[in-house]
């Protein structure tokens, strides 16, 4: 599964011409739900081919991804929560911590949607318990109900480097 995700992301990133990076994304399934997230998504789209590939993958999935920026002192950089499933689509919410250094916030904004991609590729995930079981199967639980995957960590670092180079 990891190889398939990485191949898809790499292919999509290569297919995006620099001119496409200048315009913002047309989002139907990846939805900012606050003004800060509404600024972060286009910034990540312009700055990172990997972020563009993630968004494209999610836009062609059955997920609706709500993206929010949270002003918090909490230790988390980002998180993904499974919200609900209806007949033909599933809803997840991505939260990223703000404020922070641009490259760190955008890296977290890529990390969490990578988890959404992992769920998009598992159509049997229709609830929170199934989402947790998937993340245990493809990754690990490092704190109670806090999961991680190697792919998401790799994507996070890749996007951080792409954003720093885009300046």
Secondary structure, DSSP 8 states (H G I E B T S, - for coil): -HHHHHHHHHHHHHH--HHHHHS----SSEEE-SHHHHHHHHHHHHH-HHHHHHHHHHHTSSEEEEEEEEE--SS-SEEEEEEEEETTEEEEEEEEEESS-HHHHHHHHHHHHHHHHHHHT-TT--SHHHHHHHHHHHSEEEETTEEE-HHHHHHHHHHHHHHHHT-
